[in-house]
């Protein structure tokens, strides 16, 4: 086993309780190898990075792929206004493969940064929600056929917005009541467009209709309750909110990491599917181990431990001591340092 020392781990190594014991991109040391042995991890399951490509180069490639996909998606969505048809074949061939590829990126925080909307919100949002929904689908162990349907549904969830005035969509302030009622109709517009598209699963149209529904019946447009909301609609709702809150929008700056996690957990954006929220936040938090983070008080440190009983308040290693965020309630994670 000594020949493994010095090799770089490609993915997080988790113990039987799902806790990360060696984070992705770590170089194996005698100490970390002993930890793996102590936790009885099968050595044959370890995957090592080739180190042929610098991380920075990989980041550029991911960013370029996202931007290229957004550009293609924008052209295809804008063509709907002229043709009055959803270019299904082109979206399946030119957009969907990129979304599926991006969702496989092992560094989810690099991925989240790459898909954040910074200027052209509407079209960047479509791709961001497509990628994040697919990522959640992978964490829920959906099979390939279900994953393809989910990816397409998530990418098309806001297609009804092509029928809304741009001055309303890009308004830099709060919408008035009439504007808000108009924007809410994008769910119905999208449903009608997609259910009339030949060769498209009705489930995809249903996601466009339901992605603003909430489990307590306080969503729109139909006020459905949890038993009547499609699982894929619930997944897209979580991805939709996470991407919107972490992106720059005409009327607000991105929220901090801890605010997004806290508000989604507490249901500030409405009653979301608790299983999906749990899977999303747990998978995200456990991948923080080994990452550098910026705290709300300006200090930077490394996440070294996630408490399985309180995953939102990890242990942070600072320059001179360890900070337990579960004991320091006024200090939070502001952002993940790339």
Secondary structure by P-SEA (a helix, b strand, c coil): ccccccccccbbbbcccccccccccccccaaaaaaaaaaccccccbbbbcccccaaaaaaaaaaaaaaaaaaaaaaaaacccccccaaaaaacccaaaaaaaaaccaaaaaaaaaccccccaaaaaaaaaaaaaaaaaaacccaaaaaaaaaaaaaccccccccccccccccccccaaaaaaaaaaaaaaaaaaaacccccaaaaaaaacccccccccccccccccccccaaaaaaaaaaaaaaaaccccccccccaaaaaaaaaacccccccaaaaaaaaaaaaaacccbbbbccccbbbbbcccccccccbbbbbccccccccccccccccccccc
